[in-house]
Amino acid sequence: MENLIKGQTGLWEVVIGLEVHAQVSSKAKLFSGASAVFGAEPNTQVTYLDAGMPGMLPVLNKFCVDQAIKTGFGINATVNRVSIFDRKNYFYADLPLGYQISQLYYPIVTGGYVDIDLENGKSKRVNITRLHLEQDAGKSTHDLHPSLSYIDFNRAGVALMEIVSEPEINSSQEAMSYVKKLRSILRYLGTCDGNMEQGSLRVDANISLHKPGTPFGTRAEIKNVNSVRFLGQAIEYEIARQLEILENGGVIVQETRLFDPSRCETRSLRSKEDAMDYRYFHDPDLRPVVLDEARIETIRANMPELPDAKRERFIKEFALSEYDANVLVAEKEVADFYEQIVSSVKGQGAAKLIANWLIVEVFAAMNRDHKTIDNLPFAPNHLAELVDLIIDDTISGKIAKDVFAKMWESGKAPAQLVEELGLKQVSDTSVIEKAVDEVIAANAAQVEQYRAGKQQIFGFLVGQVMKVLQGKANPGVANQILKDKLG
């Protein structure tokens, strides 16, 4: 019932299947050997094959095949020993060959699954149909001239992995969680950089509605969504659009739609083709890809630790909560940064404290100043040093926040800042005892209230001690001395 939405005519089930197009992390394209590096001047990374010149023969990039094998293992799938490339025929200006080399009948990877985390603390397994290799098309730009379109073929022929889910996703939140998790896995594997702004990870969403117990409805496809947030917005709009049509007795048209982020709506692009419309046939210029066991096992043996395994290790090894572990492993760079700090902190039992500092203070500053974990304004060992200063009682947690703010601004080491600003915590019992005596003498009425049983007064008195010592008193020592003095 929780996956159903309510309309005027009763309950409806949302069915979503996602096709994720992940650009393979490779220096060269899938068949031409041209550079696949992003950001070059338009049409400077194009061979005769990429431009569709007659007589040019494709040569398969073996590294891209290895990347697909590695991704197959990362999504718990079956790597097929034999796969075949097909020609998918269609005609766009940015597809100079007049066809796309893809894999329909015999893909390199089949099956698999991704476990996603939901907001209610539950998890869900989304099964995967297939992963196949294919070429990307070029890029058309329509806003540089009032009457002309420009085409950049640098992207034409770049290797893509199309990862197709089963239609088992039932909400925009599940869809966003799936893409986030899949992107995280790809980045851990190093098979795709996951940069959605640059177009190296794009999502097509197929959405339909039907009454429970009836066949699936007609789907509409939202094409080339390049943001997780936009994906959620597009799906929400499309659900509302289809629901209104169906509730009013209308019919959903099978079509391809685009999402307009400025209007937060989808609009029709073209009627949706079926596989038969593309006239698939085996590419006569490419032999079947036959994988030997040694090659497959070598890749399997060198698989990196993936997010789910790392999360479980963090919970077990560092005694983190499931929430903290999930946050830290979502991005590989953050997880690596965290482990680097934990390994360099001298104090015992610091793992939880470091996690808190990363998730609360560091992330907040990163969001405020639009930083990433790779370009922080201080060295990683500075955060380790700051935590050590807290653990050995050189500074209090409150003072540490002030030191962190200065560290963020200046890039200076915490110990240097503590020395320059005179922020070292006071743990000398004689000094604290003197301050406690002053506070007791100056607040006789509050002391009598406390001794009469008004326990909340104790916090006020502690605050007065901290005020006398300018916030530098060791809280544990101050509390104990004050308790002893008050009897």
C-alpha positions, 0 to 999 in steps of 0.5 A, spaced: 500 500 500 505 504 501 507 504 494 500 506 491 498 513 490 490 515 491 486 518 485 479 520 485 477 513 481 481 509 486 488 507 487 494 507 482 501 504 482 507 507 479 512 503 475 518 506 473 524 503 469 531 506 469 536 506 463 542 509 466 547 511 460 554 511 464 560 514 460 566 509 461 572 512 464 577 511 458 582 515 455 580 513 448 573 512 444 570 505 444 572 503 436 576 509 433 582 510 438 580 518 438 581 521 445 575 521 450 577 527 454 572 532 456 573 539 455 577 539 448 575 544 443 569 542 438 571 537 433 578 536 435 577 529 437 574 526 431 577 520 427 574 518 420 570 513 423 567 518 428 565 522 422 562 516 418 567 516 413 566 510 408 571 504 408 573 506 416 573 499 420 572 499 428 577 496 432 574 495 439 578 498 445 579 492 450 580 497 456 572 499 455 571 491 455 574 490 462 571 496 465 564 493 463 566 486 466 568 490 472 562 494 473 558 487 472 561 484 478 560 491 482 552 490 480 552 483 482 551 481 475 553 475 470 559 477 465 557 473 459 563 469 456 560 471 449 557 478 447 555 481 440 555 488 437 549 490 433 547 496 429 542 500 431 539 504 425 536 511 426 538 518 423 540 524 427 544 530 425 549 528 431 550 521 429 554 521 422 554 513 421 547 513 421 547 507 426 549 506 433 554 500 435 550 497 441 548 490 443 541 488 443 541 480 443 547 478 446 550 484 451 556 483 455 553 483 462 546 480 464 542 480 471 544 483 477 541 488 482 543 494 487 540 495 494 538 502 495 536 505 502 530 508 503 528 514 507 524 510 512 530 506 514 528 500 510 532 498 504 530 495 497 533 491 492 532 493 485 534 488 480 538 489 473 536 487 466 542 488 463 548 492 462 551 493 454 556 497 451 555 502 446 557 508 442 555 515 444 552 520 439 555 527 438 552 533 441 547 538 438 547 545 440 541 550 438 542 556 442 548 559 439 545 562 433 538 564 431 537 559 425 542 554 425 544 548 430 552 547 431 554 540 432 560 537 436 563 530 434 568 530 440 563 525 444 561 521 437 564 514 439 565 515 446 564 508 450 557 508 454 555 502 459 547 502 458 545 499 465 537 497 464 533 496 471 527 492 471 521 496 472 521 495 480 521 502 482 515 505 485 516 512 486 521 518 485 525 517 492 526 510 490 529 512 483 533 518 486 536 513 491 537 508 485 541 513 481 545 515 487 547 508 489 549 506 482 553 512 481 557 511 487 558 504 485 561 506 479 565 511 482 568 506 487 570 502 481 573 507 477 569 505 471 565 512 470 566 518 473 559 520 475 559 527 473 552 528 471 553 536 469 558 534 464 554 529 461 558 522 463 552 520 467 545 521 464 538 517 465 532 515 461 526 514 466 520 510 463 514 511 467 507 508 467 501 508 472 496 502 472 490 500 477 493 494 482 492 487 479 491 490 472 497 489 466 502 495 466 500 501 463 503 505 457 509 508 458 512 515 457 520 516 457 523 522 459 530 522 456 537 525 458 536 527 465 542 529 468 541 531 475 538 527 481 534 532 483 531 534 476 530 526 475 525 526 482 522 533 479 521 530 472 518 523 475 513 527 480 511 531 474 510 525 469 506 522 475 501 527 476 500 528 468 499 521 467 494 521 473 490 527 470 489 524 463 487 517 466 482 519 471 479 523 466 478 517 461 484 519 457 489 515 454 497 515 455 501 516 448 507 512 448 512 517 447 519 520 448 519 527 453 524 532 455 524 535 462 525 542 462 528 544 469 526 552 468 518 550 468 519 544 472 515 540 467 516 535 461 514 536 454 513 531 448 519 530 443 517 525 439 513 518 438 517 512 442 520 507 438 520 500 439 526 495 438 523 493 431 523 500 428 531 501 429 532 495 424 537 491 429 542 486 426 549 484 428 555 489 426 558 485 420 565 489 421 566 486 428 567 479 431 563 476 437 567 478 443 569 472 447 572 472 454 577 467 457 576 465 464 583 468 466 581 475 464 575 475 467 578 472 474 584 477 474 578 482 474 574 479 479 581 478 483 582 486 483 575 488 485 576 494 490 572 495 496 565 497 494 560 502 498 556 496 502 562 492 504 565 499 506 559 501 510 559 494 514 566 495 515 566 502 518 560 500 523 564 494 525 571 497 525 569 504 528 563 503 532 559 508 527 552 508 527 549 506 520 547 513 519 554 516 519 557 510 516 552 511 510 553 518 509 561 517 509 561 512 504 556 515 499 562 518 496 569 514 495 573 521 496 569 522 503 570 515 505 578 515 503 579 522 507 575 519 513 580 513 513 586 517 512 584 522 518 582 516 523 589 512 521 593 519 523 589 521 529 594 519 535 588 519 541 584 512 542 577 512 540 577 518 535 573 514 530 566 517 532 569 524 534 572 524 527 565 522 523 561 527 527 566 533 525 566 531 518 558 530 517 557 536 521 562 542 521 566 540 515 560 538 510 556 545 513 562 549 511 563 545 504 556 547 502 556 554 505 563 555 500 561 550 495 567 546 496 568 539 495 572 534 499 578 534 494 579 542 495 578 544 502 582 550 505 586 546 510 590 540 509 587 533 512 592 532 517 590 539 520 583 536 522 586 530 525 590 535 529 584 538 531 581 532 534 587 530 537 587 537 541 580 535 543 582 528 546 588 530 550 584 536 553 588 541 550 582 545 548 574 544 549 569 542 544 566 549 544 573 552 543 575 547 537 569 550 533 572 557 533 579 554 532 576 550 526 573 556 523 580 560 523 583 554 520 578 554 515 579 561 513 587 561 514 589 554 513 593 554 519 595 548 523 590 548 529 596 547 534 599 554 531 592 557 532 591 555 539 598 558 541 597 564 537 590 566 540 591 563 547 585 558 547 589 553 550 584 549 555 585 550 563 586 544 566 590 546 572 585 544 578 588 550 583 586 555 577 579 552 576 578 551 584 579 559 585 574 560 579 569 556 583 570 559 589 569 566 586 562 564 583 560 560 589 561 567 593 558 571 588 551 567 587 549 565 594 542 565 593 543 560 587 547 556 591 542 555 596 537 554 591 541 548 588 542 545 595 535 546 597 534 541 591 533 545 585 538 541 580 537 545 574 541 551 578 548 547 577 548 548 569 547 556 571 553 555 576 558 551 571 556 557 566 559 562 571 565 558 572 566 558 564 565 565 564 570 567 569 575 563 565 573 565 558 570 559 556 577 555 557 576 551 563 576 543 562 569 542 563 570 535 566 574 538 571 570 544 573 564 540 574 567 535 579 570 541 583 564 545 583 560 538 585 565 537 591 564 544 593 557 544 593 557 538 597 
